[in-house]
């Protein structure tokens, strides 16, 4: 199961890579919605997903499905 710490770390990496990405880590509704989509992944799987996304995309994710 994905730890909250690994989830926040992955989202932070995406935010740093795409400076204009409007993901608010202080918005509990947004965080919980996105976390629920990935909660069954391991920390390693989520980390790999984040770096794969960064390697293959020039735009920030527009929705949860763009990361899956």
C-alpha positions, 0 to 999 in steps of 0.5 A: 500500500502506498504510504502518504509520505511517498505519495506527497514526495511523488506529487512534490517531484511533479510540482517541481518539474512542472512549476505551473501545476496547480496541485494544492497539497493543502487541499484535503479533498484534492489530495484524498481524491488523487491518493485514492487512485494510487493507494493500492500501489507500493511506494516503489511502483508509485515512484516509478510511475512518477519518473516514467511520467516525467520522462514521457511528458512535457505537460503536467498531468491534467487528471488522475488518468493521465498518470495511470 
